[in-house]
Amino acid sequence: VPMQSIGYATLANLAPQYGLYTSVVPPLIYAVMGTSREIAIGPVAVVSLLLSSMVQKLIDPSTDPIGYTKLIFLTTLFAGIFQTAFGLFR
């Protein structure tokens, strides 16, 4: 799974270490908050490509890599906030 996550980070034009974070942090969060024993969590190629293509329209990763990375983080933060809110307020 870590190698797959590194590949997905590369698809999203991010540094490979961010892929490692996605293979460690989500399972830890799910272990605390999850309810199912059988679950598949982590990034997927379609989401990585979609996120990259949408954010590249706003910031070019080759000219402003720090701004691009910050916008990717902000986007994923808001996605996590919405998912948490939807889960709590079902």
N, C-alpha and C positions, 0 to 999 in steps of 0.2 A: 504493500500500500504506500509506503513512503516514496518509492520511485515513481509511482503513478501520480502522486500528489506533486512531486517536483515537476513532472511533465506538464501537469495542468497549470502550474504557476508559470511555466515557460510559455504555454499557449496564451496566457493572459498578459504576457509581456512584463512579468514580475521576476524578481530575483528568486532563484531556486529555494532559498531558505524559507520563503513564505509558504511554499508548498509543504515543507516539513511541519510548520505550525498547524496547518490544516489537518495533518494526520495525527496530531497529538492532542491539541486542545479540544476539538469537538467531542471525541470519545470521553474525555474527562468530564466535560459538562454533562454529557448524556448519562454518565454513570451516576451522577448526583441527582439529576432531574428526570431521567427517563423512566418509562414504565414497562417497556418491552424487553425481553431477553434477546430477541432476534431483530437486529436493526442494521441497516447499512447507511452509514453517514460519511460525509466527506465531500470533496469537490467532484464535479463531473465535467467532462470535456465541453459539453454544450454550454453550460453556465460560464465556463472560463472564456470560451470564444465569444459568447454574447456580451458578457461584461466588458471584455477588451474592445470589441467593435463599437459598443455604445460610448465608452469613455474616450476612445481615440478620436471621436468626433468633437470632443471638447478640448482635450489636451493631447498633444503629440508626445508619446513616450520617448522619442529620440531627442527632442529639443528640450523637454522639461520632465526628466524622469522622476524627480522628487514630487512635483505637483501631480503627475500621473498616479504615482503610488499613493499619495494622500487622498486623491479623489476615489481611487479603488477602495481604500480603507473606509472612507466615509460612506460609500455606497453599500459596502458589506455590513457596516455598522447599522445603517438604517434598515437593511433587510433583516438583520438579527433582531432589532427592536420591534419591527412589525411582526415577525414570526412569534416572538415572545408575547407580545400584546394579544395577538390572535389566539394563541394557546391559552392564555389566562382568561380571556373574555369569551371564549367559545360561544 
